[in-house]
Amino acid sequence: MFGLVVRFELLEGHEEAFDGLVAETLLQIRAKEPGTCLYVTHRVVRSPGSRVFYEFYEDEQAFQAHEATDHVMRFLADRAQHLKGDPEVWFLSSADGVLRPGTALGGS
């Protein structure tokens, strides 16, 4: 498993446009990326201009395949106009955890 967490700080007034871009990208991730196990985005409570993405892939190769898709390259190019600065990115290394048998990570 290969994962990362990404935090974006949006320019004021760009929230709706950014969220629309994310929604378009998520449709493509669901349809075209079997190696993406979990891709969750959320808004931060009491911080309307913050977004956090949780991304988990089968392995690093699946992540590299994700990054090379047309829809992700478009997202990476188009997101800049909505951001205050570079996103914060944390690559994750498994230390411990629980995954219950039968739990689906990437279900629709």
Secondary structure, DSSP 4 states (H G I P E B T S, - for coil): -EEEEEEEEBPTT-HHHHHHHHHHHHHHHHHH-TTEEEEEEEEETTEEEEEEEEEEESSHHHHHHHHTSHHHHHHHHHHGGGBSSPPEEEEE--------TT--SS--
